Amino acid sequence: MIIHSATFVKSSENLSQCPKTSLPEFAFIGRSNVGKSSLINMLAENQKLAKISSQPGKTRTINHFIINDRWYLVDLPGYGYAKVSAREREKWIKDVKNYLVKRANLGCLFVLIDSRIKPQEIDLEFLEMAGLSSIPIARVFTKTDKLSANEIQKIIKDYDKVMLEKWEELPVTFITSAIKKTGRMDILDFIEQSINNWKINR
């Protein structure tokens, strides 16, 4: 897939405010500071599309970007650490889960995982929640430019081992680096194929 256009559409606090559309959506989520904005900008080849911040938890709304006038890229609030009240954090969780479970045109949820860190309970719990909710998901290991090929495979195997204790089948997995643009075409090709399947099944 070649990206011809990537345009911000709107920010929504909850599902009811999201754009009314039948176009397929592909959402991105991850623990705070996992490199989500950098990955989104890398995919769109636009370093100013998603705002990058050194402050964890900066994304606090459901942000829609329309790509090639064919599909939406959705930037979701990160889970985990953020300097906000417990009440506000609970609201984020509720609003995001409501979007994920009820958004009929959600093609896939890309769950970002920091490849430099051993399996984290918060990531495993989120993946399990998504799986139990029948949300179509893919794992995206980020910041792999910091590791050797063997180190990357080891962290993936560590996640596989833990997840296979509860999962019958593992999600599609991507290895990425926003700096080296690793995995960019793999993800975009996957989205392209998903859009084609979407059209066939509609």
Helices and strands as residue ranges (DSSP letters): E 6-12, G 15-17, E 25-30, H 36-44, E 62-67, E 71-75, H 86-102, E 106-114, H 121-132, E 137-142, G 144-146, H 149-163, E 172-175, H 184-201
